[in-house]
Amino acid sequence: MSLVEAVRFTLDCPFPVSFRYPVASTYGRTHQFPTPTVLKGLIENVCGFPPDAIPFADSVDIALIAHSTDTSAFEALEKVRIFSQNSFAAVKDQPHKVDFGHLGGGTYVRQFLPPGQRYTVYLRSRHPWYPANTLAERLRRPLRAPFLGQSDTLVAIEQIEVVSLQHAQSDEVDSWVAVTDDTLPINLKQVRGRVPLRFNRLIEEERKRFSRIDVLLAVGLGEPICLRHAVACFRDGSQHLCFVGTNEKGVSHEPHVS
């Protein structure tokens, strides 16, 4: 039986964390788990990617197991400074002369998940610079601090290991699942909605607005997902995993089997 290499690690969030909906403007609603784009951004950050680097968005599949059952979000107020184009130029050219107290601003309400969120993450890398062993070593010795989510919460990356996954079939999966006609959970409450899979073309440079591809995900949040049909997946010990890939449906490269 052929084996597939993956990097496995845990993410521990000792502080409140927020995974903002991309459509949120003045109200920062949070997802109940880190999205694929959030996790890819975290990995690119710890690897010290320059802006022109080959992005992980095109070359990594991710499986995530969410262990925390308490995802009841709470709200917090934040003061957001509003910078005009002139004030940006002033900060850049003469920062010591800028009176930040007179800059405009507004109140921003953001949702946070409570401290103690914990995730197990699996990465299947096809990136030419980062095969599994190199990626695992970089996670152990990050080039930048591991900040997660819109809230830039400092997280702990622990228990980093390169593992060999076995091909399997199961109607019970421990990780998230990209929902398709063949991968419907029995408990539809585990379908958590559409989340960003990747950002594509730049639409508006000033506001950093991009077109994006979303994926419909089911996440167990502390419990496995029971599916209506057995699917092709991977096994790591007693855990069954489905990876979210980079195509439009978000399904990893192995076909699902009903």
Buried (B, 14 or more C-beta within 10 A) or exposed (E): EEEBBBBBBBBBBEBBBBBBBBEBEEEBBBBBBBBBBBBBBBBBBBBEBEEEEEBBBEBBBBBBBBBBEEBEBEEEEEEEEEBEEEBEEBBEEEEEEBEEEEBEEEEBEBBBBBBBBBBBBBBBBEBEBBBBEBBBEBBEEBEEEBBBBBBEBEBEBEEBEBBEBEEBBBBBBBBBBBBBEBBBBEEEEBBBEBBBBBBEEEEEEEEEEBEBBBBBBBBBBEEBBBBEEBBBBBBBEEBBBBBBBBBEBBBBEBEBEE
